[in-house]
Amino acid sequence: MSFQSIPILDLSLARNPATKSEFLDSLRHALLEVGFLYIKNTGIDDDSIKEVISEGVGFFDLPTEKKFEIEMKNAPSFLGPSIAYSKSSNKKPNEFVNYRIL
């Protein structure tokens, strides 16, 4: 897995039958070979994007206790992982390290 730059995909290409396969090839490459990408020309207005970013920053600024109140594992539909804890040899007996990044 080697790349020189982060792939930037133009979503407008996916909306055009003549360029859709080009977009899908680029998407496949970005996901399988690079692991992440940027998407441009999404059709989402700048104000909505700024609002989402602001909400995200606001969430991460919350105290940890508040974040735990809305933890996904509290949702009835949650099927994913929960907080990763591990014993560490340099910790006291029964002391765990919380590896969650909040």
Buried (B, 14 or more C-beta within 10 A) or exposed (E): EEEEEEBEBBBEBBEEEEEEEBBEEBBEBBEEEBEEBEBEEEEEEEEEEEEEEEEEEEEEEEEEEEEBEEEEEEEEEEEEEEEEEEEEEEEEEEEEEEEEEE
